[in-house]
């Protein structure tokens, strides 16, 4: 076996597949004196670095647990004119992550709260920041399970470390006192350390009823709202948009 074939085998063994796939092209460029050896090696290694970045981003997105992958570009701002598009698009810059600020999306079901929270989370994951998305009720179940197995502290520490934690659908089901206390512990651990995004269908004035305890509700809100962006979406439901449009067409 000649050294060329040995080189290909070594590249495959080392999983340098981008270099392996492009080595012939660069050998031809070097032989024709269109590129030097240093430039060729630099560009080939850049291909591997880019692939490694892509894999890391893919892993971060998969690990985050998003319910779907929807971006800022997928969002129909014309359907929700109450939103300040420039303010929302600024979240794509992730300044709020650097400033350890929170975002709270408030609005009726179907107005796009989860879509926007996911779009921000995807951008965060693509920038190699740890991100985790979880439904509020699933979070409560996970915390209660950890508590039952005497691992609540470990679970809280893990959830507190994410650069961005997205808690979706706060308020769709009542929250008992035990769960409220655990949620407070989590929010308190993240306070002024990492960013949290909340989506909720309940106005903050109703959180005392939701948690069954005004004191706990106020303590949670105090920490969430201290450094935050509150985005209220007062538009119609995306889920009924097409149905309403079809009915309108039928009646014309």
MARBA-3410 file (N, C-alpha, C, O; in Angstrom, 1 decimal):
252
0.8,-1.2,0.0,0.0,0.0,0.0,0.9,1.3,0.0,1.8,1.4,0.8 ~ 0.6,2.2,-0.9,1.4,3.4,-1.0,1.0,4.4,0.1,0.0,4.2,0.7 ~ 1.8,5.4,0.2,1.6,6.4,1.3,0.3,7.2,1.1,-0.3,7.6,2.1 ~ -0.1,7.4,-0.2,-1.4,8.1,-0.4,-2.5,7.3,0.2,-3.4,7.9,0.9 ~ -2.6,6.0,0.0,-3.7,5.2,0.5,-3.6,5.1,2.0,-4.6,5.1,2.7
-2.3,5.1,2.5,-2.1,5.1,4.0,-2.6,6.4,4.6,-3.2,6.4,5.7 ~ -2.4,7.5,3.9,-2.9,8.8,4.4,-4.4,8.8,4.4,-5.0,9.2,5.4 ~ -5.1,8.3,3.4,-6.5,8.2,3.4,-7.0,7.4,4.6,-8.0,7.8,5.2 ~ -6.4,6.3,4.8,-6.8,5.4,5.9,-6.6,6.1,7.3,-7.4,6.0,8.2 ~ -5.5,6.8,7.4,-5.2,7.5,8.6,-6.3,8.6,8.9,-6.8,8.8,10.0
-6.6,9.3,7.8,-7.6,10.4,7.9,-9.0,9.8,8.3,-9.7,10.4,9.1 ~ -9.3,8.6,7.8,-10.6,8.0,8.1,-10.5,7.5,9.6,-11.5,7.6,10.3 ~ -9.4,6.9,10.0,-9.2,6.4,11.4,-9.4,7.6,12.4,-10.0,7.4,13.4 ~ -8.8,8.7,12.0,-8.9,9.9,12.9,-10.2,10.7,12.7,-10.4,11.7,13.4 ~ -11.0,10.2,11.8,-12.4,10.8,11.5,-12.2,12.2,11.0,-13.1,13.1,11.3
-11.1,12.4,10.3,-11.0,13.7,9.6,-11.6,13.6,8.2,-10.8,13.7,7.2 ~ -12.9,13.4,8.2,-13.5,13.1,6.9,-13.6,14.2,5.9,-13.6,14.0,4.7 ~ -13.7,15.4,6.4,-13.7,16.6,5.5,-12.4,16.7,4.8,-12.3,17.0,3.6 ~ -11.3,16.5,5.5,-10.0,16.5,4.8,-9.9,15.4,3.8,-9.4,15.5,2.7 ~ -10.3,14.2,4.3,-10.3,13.0,3.4,-11.0,13.3,2.1,-10.6,12.9,1.0
-12.2,13.9,2.2,-13.1,14.1,1.0,-12.5,15.2,0.1,-12.9,15.2,-1.1 ~ -11.7,16.1,0.6,-11.2,17.2,-0.2,-9.7,17.1,-0.5,-9.2,18.0,-1.2 ~ -9.0,16.1,0.0,-7.6,16.0,-0.2,-7.1,16.0,-1.6,-6.1,16.6,-2.0 ~ -7.9,15.2,-2.5,-7.5,15.1,-3.9,-7.5,16.5,-4.6,-6.6,16.9,-5.3 ~ -8.6,17.3,-4.3,-8.7,18.6,-4.9,-7.5,19.5,-4.5,-7.0,20.2,-5.3
-7.1,19.4,-3.2,-6.0,20.3,-2.8,-4.7,19.8,-3.3,-3.8,20.6,-3.5 ~ -4.5,18.5,-3.4,-3.3,17.9,-4.0,-3.1,18.5,-5.4,-2.0,18.9,-5.9 ~ -4.3,18.5,-6.2,-4.2,19.0,-7.6,-3.9,20.5,-7.6,-3.1,20.9,-8.4 ~ -4.4,21.2,-6.6,-4.2,22.7,-6.6,-2.7,22.9,-6.2,-2.1,23.9,-6.8 ~ -2.1,22.1,-5.3,-0.7,22.3,-5.0,0.2,21.9,-6.2,1.1,22.6,-6.5
-0.2,20.8,-6.9,0.6,20.3,-8.0,0.6,21.4,-9.1,1.6,21.5,-9.9 ~ -0.5,22.1,-9.3,-0.7,23.1,-10.3,-0.2,24.4,-9.9,-0.2,25.4,-10.6 ~ 0.4,24.5,-8.7,0.9,25.7,-8.1,-0.1,26.8,-7.9,0.2,28.0,-7.9 ~ -1.4,26.4,-7.8,-2.4,27.4,-7.6,-2.6,27.7,-6.1,-3.1,28.7,-5.7 ~ -2.1,26.8,-5.2,-2.1,27.0,-3.8,-0.8,26.4,-3.2,-0.2,25.5,-3.7
-0.4,27.0,-2.1,0.8,26.5,-1.4,0.4,25.5,-0.3,-0.8,25.3,0.0 ~ 1.3,24.8,0.2,1.1,23.7,1.2,0.4,24.3,2.4,-0.5,23.7,3.0 ~ 1.0,25.4,2.9,0.5,26.0,4.2,-0.9,26.4,4.0,-1.8,26.1,4.9 ~ -1.2,27.1,2.9,-2.6,27.6,2.7,-3.6,26.4,2.6,-4.7,26.5,3.1 ~ -3.1,25.4,1.9,-4.0,24.2,1.7,-4.3,23.5,3.0,-5.4,23.2,3.3
-3.2,23.3,3.8,-3.4,22.7,5.2,-4.3,23.5,6.0,-5.2,23.0,6.8 ~ -4.2,24.9,6.0,-5.0,25.8,6.7,-6.5,25.6,6.3,-7.3,25.6,7.2 ~ -6.7,25.6,5.0,-8.1,25.5,4.5,-8.7,24.2,4.8,-9.9,24.1,5.2 ~ -7.9,23.1,4.7,-8.4,21.8,5.0,-8.8,21.7,6.5,-9.8,21.1,6.9 ~ -7.9,22.2,7.4,-8.2,22.1,8.8,-9.4,23.0,9.2,-10.2,22.7,10.1
-9.6,24.1,8.4,-10.8,24.9,8.7,-12.1,24.1,8.3,-13.1,24.3,9.0 ~ -12.0,23.3,7.3,-13.2,22.5,6.9,-13.5,21.6,8.1,-14.7,21.4,8.4 ~ -12.6,21.0,8.7,-12.8,20.1,9.9,-13.4,20.9,11.1,-14.3,20.4,11.8 ~ -12.8,22.1,11.3,-13.3,22.9,12.4,-14.8,23.3,12.2,-15.6,23.3,13.1 ~ -15.1,23.7,10.9,-16.5,24.0,10.6,-17.4,22.8,10.9,-18.5,23.0,11.4
-17.0,21.6,10.5,-17.8,20.5,10.7,-18.0,20.2,12.2,-19.1,19.8,12.6 ~ -16.9,20.4,12.9,-17.0,20.2,14.4,-18.0,21.1,15.0,-18.8,20.8,15.9 ~ -18.0,22.4,14.6,-18.9,23.4,15.0,-20.3,23.0,14.7,-21.2,23.1,15.6 ~ -20.5,22.5,13.5,-21.9,22.1,13.1,-22.4,20.9,14.0,-23.6,20.9,14.3 ~ -21.5,20.0,14.3,-21.9,18.9,15.1,-22.2,19.4,16.5,-23.2,18.9,17.1
-21.4,20.3,17.1,-21.7,20.8,18.4,-23.1,21.5,18.4,-23.8,21.4,19.4 ~ -23.3,22.3,17.4,-24.6,23.1,17.3,-25.8,22.1,17.3,-26.8,22.2,17.9 ~ -25.6,21.0,16.4,-26.7,20.0,16.3,-26.9,19.3,17.6,-28.1,19.1,18.0 ~ -25.8,19.0,18.3,-26.0,18.4,19.6,-26.7,19.3,20.6,-27.5,18.8,21.4 ~ -26.3,20.6,20.6,-26.9,21.5,21.6,-28.4,21.7,21.3,-29.1,21.7,22.2
-28.7,21.7,20.0,-30.2,21.9,19.7,-30.9,20.6,20.1,-32.0,20.7,20.6 ~ -30.4,19.4,19.8,-31.0,18.2,20.1,-31.2,18.1,21.7,-32.2,17.6,22.1 ~ -30.1,18.4,22.4,-30.2,18.3,23.8,-31.2,19.3,24.5,-31.7,19.0,25.5 ~ -31.4,20.4,23.8,-32.2,21.5,24.4,-33.7,21.0,24.6,-34.4,21.5,25.5 ~ -34.1,20.1,23.7,-35.5,19.5,23.9,-36.6,20.4,23.3,-37.7,20.4,23.9
-36.3,21.2,22.3,-37.3,22.0,21.7,-38.5,21.2,21.2,-38.2,20.1,20.6 ~ -39.7,21.7,21.3,-40.9,21.0,20.7,-40.9,21.0,19.2,-41.5,20.1,18.6 ~ -40.3,22.0,18.6,-40.1,22.1,17.2,-39.0,23.1,16.9,-38.5,23.7,17.9 ~ -38.6,23.3,15.7,-37.6,24.2,15.3,-38.1,25.3,14.4,-38.2,25.2,13.2 ~ -38.6,26.4,15.1,-39.1,27.5,14.4,-38.2,28.7,14.7,-37.8,28.9,15.8
-38.0,29.5,13.7,-37.0,30.6,13.8,-37.8,32.0,13.8,-39.0,32.0,13.6 ~ -37.0,33.0,13.9,-37.6,34.4,13.9,-38.2,34.6,12.5,-39.2,35.3,12.3 ~ -37.5,34.1,11.4,-37.9,34.3,10.1,-39.3,33.6,9.8,-40.0,34.0,8.9 ~ -39.6,32.6,10.6,-40.9,31.9,10.4,-42.0,32.6,11.0,-43.2,32.3,10.8 ~ -41.8,33.6,11.9,-42.8,34.3,12.6,-43.5,35.3,11.8,-42.8,36.2,11.1
-44.8,35.3,11.7,-45.6,36.3,11.0,-45.9,37.5,11.8,-46.9,37.5,12.5 ~ -45.1,38.5,11.8,-45.3,39.7,12.6,-46.5,40.5,12.1,-47.1,41.2,12.9 ~ -46.8,40.4,10.8,-48.0,41.1,10.3,-49.3,40.6,11.0,-50.3,41.3,11.0 ~ -49.3,39.3,11.5,-50.5,38.8,12.1,-50.6,39.2,13.6,-51.7,39.2,14.2 ~ -49.5,39.7,14.1,-49.4,40.1,15.5,-48.9,41.6,15.5,-47.8,41.8,16.0
-49.7,42.5,15.1,-49.2,43.9,15.0,-48.9,44.6,16.3,-48.3,45.6,16.4 ~ -49.4,44.0,17.4,-49.1,44.6,18.7,-47.7,44.5,19.1,-47.2,45.2,20.0 ~ -46.9,43.6,18.5,-45.5,43.3,18.8,-44.6,44.4,18.2,-44.9,44.8,17.0 ~ -43.6,44.8,18.9,-42.6,45.6,18.4,-41.5,44.7,17.7,-40.7,44.1,18.4 ~ -41.5,44.6,16.4,-40.7,43.7,15.7,-39.2,43.9,16.0,-38.4,43.0,16.2
-38.8,45.2,16.1,-37.4,45.5,16.3,-37.0,45.0,17.7,-35.9,44.5,17.9 ~ -37.8,45.2,18.7,-37.5,44.7,20.0,-37.3,43.2,20.0,-36.4,42.7,20.6 ~ -38.3,42.5,19.3,-38.2,41.0,19.3,-36.9,40.6,18.6,-36.2,39.7,19.0 ~ -36.6,41.2,17.4,-35.5,40.8,16.6,-34.2,41.1,17.4,-33.1,40.4,17.1 ~ -34.2,42.0,18.3,-33.0,42.3,19.0,-32.6,41.2,20.0,-31.4,41.0,20.3
-33.6,40.4,20.3,-33.3,39.2,21.2,-32.4,38.2,20.4,-31.7,37.4,21.0 ~ -32.4,38.3,19.1,-31.5,37.4,18.3,-30.0,37.7,18.5,-29.2,36.9,18.3 ~ -29.8,39.0,19.0,-28.4,39.3,19.3,-27.9,38.8,20.6,-26.7,38.8,20.9 ~ -28.8,38.3,21.4,-28.5,37.6,22.7,-27.9,38.6,23.7,-27.1,38.1,24.6 ~ -28.2,39.9,23.6,-27.6,40.8,24.6,-28.2,40.5,25.9,-27.6,40.7,27.0
-29.5,40.0,25.9,-30.1,39.7,27.2,-29.4,38.6,27.9,-29.4,38.5,29.2 ~ -28.8,37.7,27.2,-28.0,36.6,27.8,-26.8,37.1,28.5,-26.5,36.8,29.6 ~ -26.1,38.0,27.8,-24.9,38.6,28.4,-25.2,39.5,29.6,-24.4,39.5,30.6 ~ -26.4,40.1,29.6,-26.8,40.9,30.7,-27.6,40.2,31.8,-28.0,40.7,32.8 ~ -27.7,38.8,31.6,-28.4,38.0,32.5,-29.9,38.5,32.8,-30.3,38.5,34.0
-30.5,38.8,31.7,-31.9,39.3,31.8,-32.9,38.2,31.5,-32.5,37.2,30.8 ~ -34.1,38.3,31.9,-35.2,37.4,31.6,-36.1,37.9,30.6,-36.2,39.1,30.3 ~ -36.9,37.0,29.9,-37.9,37.4,29.0,-39.2,36.7,29.4,-39.2,35.5,29.6 ~ -40.3,37.4,29.5,-41.6,36.9,29.9,-42.6,37.2,28.8,-42.9,38.3,28.5 ~ -43.0,36.1,28.1,-44.1,36.3,27.1,-45.4,36.0,27.7,-45.7,34.9,28.2
-46.3,37.0,27.6,-47.7,36.9,28.2,-48.7,37.0,27.1,-48.7,37.9,26.3 ~ -49.7,36.1,27.1,-50.7,36.2,26.1,-51.6,34.9,26.1,-51.2,33.9,26.7 ~ -52.7,35.0,25.4,-53.6,33.9,25.2,-53.0,32.8,24.5,-52.0,32.9,23.8 ~ -53.5,31.6,24.6,-53.0,30.4,23.9,-53.0,30.7,22.3,-53.9,31.2,21.8 ~ -51.9,30.2,21.7,-51.9,30.3,20.2,-51.3,31.5,19.6,-51.3,31.6,18.4
-50.9,32.5,20.4,-50.5,33.8,19.8,-49.0,33.8,19.4,-48.6,34.8,18.8 ~ -48.3,32.8,19.7,-46.9,32.7,19.2,-45.9,32.8,20.3,-44.7,33.0,20.0 ~ -46.3,32.7,21.6,-45.3,32.8,22.7,-44.3,31.7,22.6,-43.1,32.0,22.7 ~ -44.7,30.4,22.4,-43.7,29.3,22.4,-42.9,29.4,21.1,-41.7,29.1,21.2 ~ -43.4,29.8,20.0,-42.7,30.0,18.8,-41.5,31.0,19.0,-40.4,30.7,18.7
-41.8,32.1,19.6,-40.7,33.1,19.8,-39.7,32.7,20.9,-38.5,32.9,20.7 ~ -40.2,32.0,21.9,-39.3,31.5,22.9,-38.3,30.4,22.3,-37.1,30.4,22.6 ~ -38.9,29.6,21.4,-38.1,28.6,20.8,-37.1,29.2,19.8,-35.9,28.8,19.7 ~ -37.5,30.2,19.1,-36.6,30.9,18.1,-35.4,31.5,18.9,-34.3,31.4,18.4 ~ -35.7,32.1,20.0,-34.6,32.7,20.8,-33.7,31.6,21.4,-32.5,31.7,21.3
-34.3,30.5,21.8,-33.5,29.4,22.3,-32.7,28.7,21.3,-31.5,28.4,21.5 ~ -33.2,28.6,20.0,-32.4,28.1,18.9,-31.2,28.9,18.6,-30.1,28.4,18.4 ~ -31.4,30.2,18.7,-30.3,31.2,18.4,-29.2,31.0,19.5,-28.0,31.1,19.2 ~ -29.7,30.9,20.7,-28.7,30.7,21.9,-27.9,29.4,21.7,-26.7,29.4,21.9 ~ -28.6,28.3,21.3,-27.9,27.0,21.2,-26.9,27.1,20.0,-25.9,26.5,20.1
-27.3,27.8,19.0,-26.4,27.9,17.8,-25.1,28.7,18.1,-24.1,28.6,17.5 ~ -25.2,29.5,19.2,-24.1,30.3,19.6,-23.3,29.5,20.7,-22.5,30.1,21.5 ~ -23.6,28.2,20.8,-22.8,27.4,21.8,-23.1,27.7,23.2,-22.2,27.5,24.1 ~ -24.3,28.3,23.5,-24.7,28.5,24.9,-25.6,27.3,25.4,-26.5,26.9,24.6 ~ -25.4,26.8,26.6,-26.3,25.8,27.0,-27.7,26.3,27.2,-28.0,27.3,27.7
-28.6,25.5,26.6,-30.0,25.8,26.5,-30.9,24.6,26.9,-30.6,23.5,26.5 ~ -32.0,24.9,27.6,-32.9,23.8,27.9,-34.3,24.3,27.9,-34.6,25.3,28.5 ~ -35.2,23.6,27.2,-36.6,23.9,27.0,-37.4,22.9,27.8,-37.2,21.7,27.6 ~ -38.4,23.3,28.6,-39.2,22.3,29.3,-40.6,22.9,29.6,-40.7,24.1,29.9 ~ -41.6,22.1,29.4,-43.0,22.5,29.8,-43.1,22.6,31.3,-42.5,21.8,32.0
-43.8,23.6,31.8,-43.9,23.9,33.2,-44.3,22.6,34.0,-43.8,22.3,35.0 ~ -45.4,22.0,33.5,-45.9,20.8,34.2,-44.9,19.6,34.2,-44.7,18.9,35.2 ~ -44.1,19.5,33.1,-43.0,18.5,33.0,-41.9,18.8,34.0,-41.3,18.0,34.7 ~ -41.6,20.1,34.1,-40.6,20.6,35.1,-41.0,20.3,36.5,-40.2,19.8,37.3 ~ -42.3,20.5,36.8,-42.8,20.2,38.2,-42.7,18.8,38.5,-42.3,18.4,39.6
-43.1,17.9,37.5,-43.0,16.5,37.7,-41.5,16.0,37.9,-41.3,15.2,38.8 ~ -40.6,16.6,37.2,-39.2,16.3,37.3,-38.7,16.7,38.7,-37.9,16.0,39.3 ~ -39.1,17.9,39.2,-38.6,18.4,40.5,-39.2,17.5,41.6,-38.5,17.2,42.6 ~ -40.5,17.1,41.5,-41.1,16.3,42.5,-40.4,14.9,42.5,-40.2,14.3,43.6 ~ -40.1,14.3,41.3,-39.5,13.0,41.3,-38.1,13.1,41.9,-37.7,12.2,42.7
-37.4,14.2,41.6,-36.0,14.4,42.2,-36.2,14.5,43.8,-35.3,13.9,44.5 ~ -37.2,15.2,44.2,-37.4,15.3,45.7,-37.7,14.0,46.3,-37.2,13.7,47.4 ~ -38.5,13.2,45.6,-38.8,11.8,46.1,-37.6,11.0,46.3,-37.5,10.2,47.2 ~ -36.6,11.1,45.4,-35.4,10.3,45.4,-34.3,11.1,46.1,-33.1,10.7,46.0 ~ -34.6,12.1,46.9,-33.6,12.9,47.7,-32.5,13.4,46.8,-31.3,13.5,47.1
-32.9,13.9,45.6,-31.9,14.4,44.6,-32.4,15.8,44.1,-31.9,16.3,43.1 ~ -33.2,16.5,44.9,-33.7,17.8,44.5,-32.6,18.8,44.4,-32.6,19.6,43.4 ~ -31.7,18.8,45.3,-30.6,19.8,45.2,-29.8,19.6,44.0,-29.4,20.6,43.3 ~ -29.5,18.4,43.6,-28.7,18.1,42.4,-29.5,18.6,41.2,-28.9,19.1,40.3 ~ -30.8,18.3,41.2,-31.6,18.7,40.0,-31.7,20.2,39.9,-31.6,20.7,38.8
-31.8,20.9,41.0,-31.9,22.4,41.0,-30.5,22.9,40.5,-30.5,23.9,39.7 ~ -29.4,22.4,41.0,-28.1,22.8,40.5,-27.9,22.7,39.0,-27.4,23.5,38.4 ~ -28.4,21.5,38.5,-28.3,21.3,37.1,-29.1,22.3,36.3,-28.6,22.9,35.3 ~ -30.3,22.5,36.7,-31.2,23.4,36.0,-30.7,24.9,36.1,-31.0,25.7,35.2 ~ -30.1,25.2,37.2,-29.6,26.5,37.5,-28.4,26.9,36.6,-28.1,28.1,36.4
-27.7,25.9,36.1,-26.5,26.2,35.3,-26.7,26.5,33.9,-25.8,27.1,33.2 ~ -27.8,26.2,33.3,-28.1,26.5,31.9,-28.0,28.0,31.7,-28.6,28.8,32.4 ~ -27.3,28.4,30.6,-27.3,29.8,30.2,-28.7,30.3,30.0,-29.0,31.5,30.3 ~ -29.5,29.5,29.4,-30.9,29.9,29.1,-31.8,28.7,29.4,-31.6,27.6,28.9 ~ -32.7,28.9,30.3,-33.8,28.0,30.7,-35.1,28.5,30.2,-35.5,29.6,30.6
-35.8,27.8,29.4,-37.1,28.2,28.9,-38.2,27.3,29.6,-38.2,26.1,29.4 ~ -39.1,28.0,30.3,-40.2,27.3,31.0,-41.5,27.7,30.3,-41.9,28.8,30.3 ~ -42.0,26.7,29.6,-43.2,27.0,28.7,-44.5,26.7,29.4,-44.6,25.7,30.2 ~ -45.5,27.5,29.1,-46.9,27.2,29.5,-47.1,27.3,31.0,-47.7,26.4,31.6 ~ -46.5,28.3,31.6,-46.8,28.5,33.1,-48.2,29.0,33.2,-48.6,30.0,32.6
-49.0,28.3,34.0,-50.4,28.8,34.2,-51.5,28.0,33.6,-52.7,28.2,33.8 ~ -51.1,27.0,32.8,-52.2,26.2,32.1,-52.8,25.2,33.1,-54.0,24.8,32.9 ~ -52.1,24.8,34.1,-52.7,24.0,35.2,-52.3,24.6,36.5,-51.2,25.2,36.6 ~ -53.1,24.4,37.5,-52.8,24.9,38.9,-51.5,24.3,39.4,-51.1,23.2,39.0 ~ -50.8,25.1,40.3,-49.6,24.6,40.8,-49.7,24.5,42.4,-50.1,25.5,43.0
-49.5,23.4,42.9,-49.7,23.2,44.4,-48.5,23.8,45.1,-47.5,24.2,44.5 ~ -48.7,23.9,46.4,-47.7,24.6,47.3,-46.3,24.0,47.2,-45.3,24.7,47.2 ~ -46.3,22.7,47.2,-45.0,22.0,47.1,-44.3,22.4,45.8,-43.1,22.7,45.8 ~ -45.0,22.3,44.7,-44.4,22.7,43.4,-44.0,24.1,43.4,-42.9,24.5,42.9 ~ -44.8,25.0,43.9,-44.5,26.4,44.0,-43.2,26.7,44.7,-42.4,27.5,44.3
-43.0,26.0,45.8,-41.8,26.2,46.6,-40.6,25.8,45.8,-39.5,26.4,45.9 ~ -40.7,24.7,45.1,-39.6,24.2,44.3,-39.3,25.1,43.1,-38.1,25.3,42.8 ~ -40.3,25.6,42.5,-40.1,26.6,41.4,-39.4,27.8,41.9,-38.5,28.4,41.3 ~ -39.8,28.3,43.1,-39.2,29.4,43.7,-37.7,29.2,43.9,-36.8,30.0,43.6 ~ -37.4,28.0,44.4,-35.9,27.6,44.7,-35.2,27.7,43.4,-34.0,28.2,43.3
-35.8,27.2,42.3,-35.1,27.2,41.0,-34.9,28.6,40.5,-33.8,29.0,40.1 ~ -35.9,29.4,40.5,-35.8,30.8,40.0,-34.8,31.6,40.9,-34.1,32.4,40.4 ~ -34.8,31.3,42.2,-33.9,32.0,43.1,-32.4,31.6,42.8,-31.6,32.5,42.8 ~ -32.2,30.4,42.4,-30.8,29.9,42.1,-30.3,30.6,40.8,-29.1,30.8,40.7 ~ -31.3,30.8,39.9,-30.9,31.4,38.6,-30.8,32.9,38.7,-30.3,33.5,37.8
-31.4,33.5,39.7,-31.5,35.0,39.8,-30.2,35.7,39.7,-29.2,35.4,40.4 ~ -30.1,36.6,38.7,-28.9,37.4,38.4,-27.7,36.5,38.0,-26.5,37.0,38.1 ~ -27.9,35.3,37.7,-26.8,34.4,37.3,-26.9,34.0,35.8,-26.0,34.0,35.0 ~ -28.2,33.6,35.5,-28.5,33.1,34.1,-29.9,33.6,33.7,-30.7,33.9,34.5 ~ -30.1,33.5,32.4,-31.4,34.0,31.9,-32.5,33.0,31.8,-32.2,31.8,31.6
-33.7,33.4,32.0,-34.8,32.5,32.0,-35.9,33.1,31.1,-36.2,34.3,31.1 ~ -36.5,32.3,30.2,-37.7,32.7,29.4,-38.9,32.0,30.0,-38.9,30.8,30.1 ~ -39.9,32.7,30.2,-41.2,32.2,30.7,-42.3,32.5,29.6,-42.3,33.6,29.1 ~ -43.1,31.5,29.3,-44.3,31.8,28.5,-45.5,31.5,29.4,-45.5,30.5,30.1 ~ -46.5,32.4,29.4,-47.6,32.2,30.3,-48.9,32.8,29.7,-48.8,33.8,29.0
-50.0,32.2,30.0,-51.3,32.7,29.6,-52.0,33.5,30.7,-53.1,33.9,30.5 ~ -51.3,33.6,31.8,-51.9,34.2,33.0,-51.3,35.6,33.2,-50.0,35.7,33.3 ~ -52.1,36.7,33.4,-51.5,37.9,33.8,-50.9,37.8,35.1,-51.3,37.0,35.9 ~ -49.9,38.6,35.4,-49.1,38.5,36.7,-50.1,38.7,37.9,-49.8,38.2,39.0 ~ -51.1,39.5,37.7,-52.1,39.7,38.8,-52.8,38.4,39.2,-53.4,38.4,40.3
-52.8,37.4,38.4,-53.4,36.1,38.7,-52.5,35.1,39.2,-52.9,33.9,39.4 ~ -51.2,35.4,39.3,-50.2,34.4,39.7,-50.4,33.9,41.1,-50.1,32.8,41.5 ~ -51.0,34.8,42.0,-51.3,34.4,43.4,-52.3,33.3,43.4,-52.1,32.3,44.1 ~ -53.3,33.3,42.5,-54.3,32.3,42.4,-53.6,31.0,41.8,-53.9,29.9,42.3 ~ -52.8,31.2,40.8,-52.2,30.1,40.1,-51.3,29.3,41.1,-51.4,28.0,41.1
-50.5,30.0,41.9,-49.7,29.3,42.9,-50.3,29.0,44.2,-49.8,28.3,45.1 ~ -51.5,29.5,44.4,-52.3,29.3,45.6,-51.6,29.9,46.8,-51.9,29.6,48.0 ~ -50.7,30.9,46.6,-50.0,31.6,47.7,-49.4,32.9,47.1,-48.5,32.9,46.3 ~ -50.0,34.0,47.6,-49.5,35.3,47.1,-48.1,35.6,47.4,-47.4,36.2,46.6 ~ -47.6,35.1,48.6,-46.3,35.4,49.0,-45.2,34.7,48.0,-44.3,35.3,47.6
-45.5,33.4,47.7,-44.6,32.7,46.9,-44.7,33.3,45.4,-43.6,33.5,44.8 ~ -45.9,33.6,45.0,-46.0,34.2,43.6,-45.3,35.5,43.5,-44.6,35.7,42.5 ~ -45.4,36.3,44.5,-44.7,37.6,44.5,-43.2,37.4,44.6,-42.5,38.2,43.9 ~ -42.7,36.4,45.4,-41.3,36.2,45.5,-40.7,35.7,44.1,-39.6,36.1,43.7 ~ -41.5,34.9,43.4,-41.0,34.4,42.1,-41.0,35.5,41.1,-40.1,35.7,40.4
-42.1,36.3,41.1,-42.2,37.4,40.1,-41.2,38.5,40.4,-40.6,39.1,39.5 ~ -40.9,38.7,41.7,-39.9,39.7,42.1,-38.5,39.4,41.4,-37.9,40.3,40.9 ~ -38.2,38.1,41.4,-36.9,37.7,40.8,-36.9,37.7,39.3,-35.9,38.0,38.7 ~ -38.1,37.3,38.8,-38.2,37.2,37.3,-38.2,38.6,36.7,-37.6,38.8,35.6 ~ -38.9,39.5,37.3,-39.2,40.8,36.7,-38.1,41.8,37.0,-38.0,42.8,36.3
-37.2,41.5,37.9,-36.2,42.5,38.3,-35.3,43.0,37.1,-35.2,44.2,36.9 ~ -34.8,42.0,36.4,-34.1,42.3,35.2,-34.8,41.6,34.0,-34.4,40.4,33.7 ~ -35.7,42.2,33.4,-36.5,41.5,32.4,-37.1,42.3,31.3,-37.1,43.5,31.3 ~ -37.6,41.6,30.3,-38.3,42.2,29.2,-39.7,41.5,29.2,-39.7,40.2,29.1 ~ -40.7,42.2,29.4,-42.1,41.6,29.4,-42.7,41.9,28.1,-42.9,43.1,27.7
-43.1,40.9,27.3,-43.6,41.0,26.0,-45.1,40.5,26.1,-45.3,39.3,26.2 ~ -46.0,41.4,26.0,-47.4,41.0,26.0,-47.9,40.9,24.5,-47.8,41.9,23.8 ~ -48.5,39.8,24.2,-49.0,39.6,22.8,-50.5,39.6,22.9,-51.1,38.7,23.5 ~ -51.1,40.6,22.3,-52.6,40.7,22.4,-53.3,40.4,21.2,-54.5,40.7,21.0 ~ -52.7,39.6,20.3,-53.3,39.3,19.0,-54.2,38.0,19.0,-54.5,37.5,20.1
-54.5,37.6,17.8,-55.3,36.4,17.7,-54.5,35.1,17.6,-53.3,35.2,17.5 ~ -55.1,34.0,17.7,-54.4,32.7,17.7,-54.0,32.3,16.3,-54.8,32.4,15.3 ~ -52.7,31.9,16.2,-52.3,31.4,14.9,-53.0,30.1,14.5,-53.2,29.8,13.3 ~ -53.4,29.3,15.5,-54.0,28.0,15.3,-55.3,28.2,14.6,-55.8,27.3,13.9 ~ -56.0,29.3,14.8,-57.3,29.5,14.2,-57.3,30.4,13.0,-58.3,30.6,12.3
-56.0,30.9,12.6,-55.9,31.8,11.5,-56.4,31.3,10.2,-57.2,31.9,9.5 ~ -55.9,30.1,9.9,-56.3,29.5,8.6,-57.7,29.1,8.5,-58.4,29.2,7.5 ~ -58.3,28.6,9.7,-59.7,28.2,9.7,-60.6,29.4,9.5,-61.5,29.4,8.7 ~ -60.2,30.5,10.2,-61.0,31.8,10.0,-60.9,32.3,8.6,-61.9,32.8,8.1 ~ -59.7,32.2,8.0,-59.5,32.7,6.6,-60.4,31.9,5.7,-61.0,32.4,4.7
-60.4,30.5,5.9,-61.2,29.7,5.0,-62.7,29.9,5.1,-63.4,30.0,4.1 ~ -63.1,30.2,6.4,-64.6,30.5,6.6,-64.9,31.8,5.9,-66.0,32.0,5.4 ~ -64.0,32.8,6.0,-64.2,34.1,5.4,-64.4,33.9,3.9,-65.2,34.6,3.2 ~ -63.5,33.0,3.3,-63.6,32.8,1.8,-64.9,32.1,1.4,-65.5,32.4,0.4 ~ -65.3,31.2,2.3,-66.6,30.5,2.0,-67.8,31.4,2.0,-68.8,31.2,1.3
-67.7,32.5,2.8,-68.8,33.4,3.0,-68.9,34.5,2.0,-69.8,35.3,1.9 ~ -67.8,34.6,1.1,-67.8,35.6,0.1,-68.6,35.3,-1.1,-68.7,36.0,-2.0
END
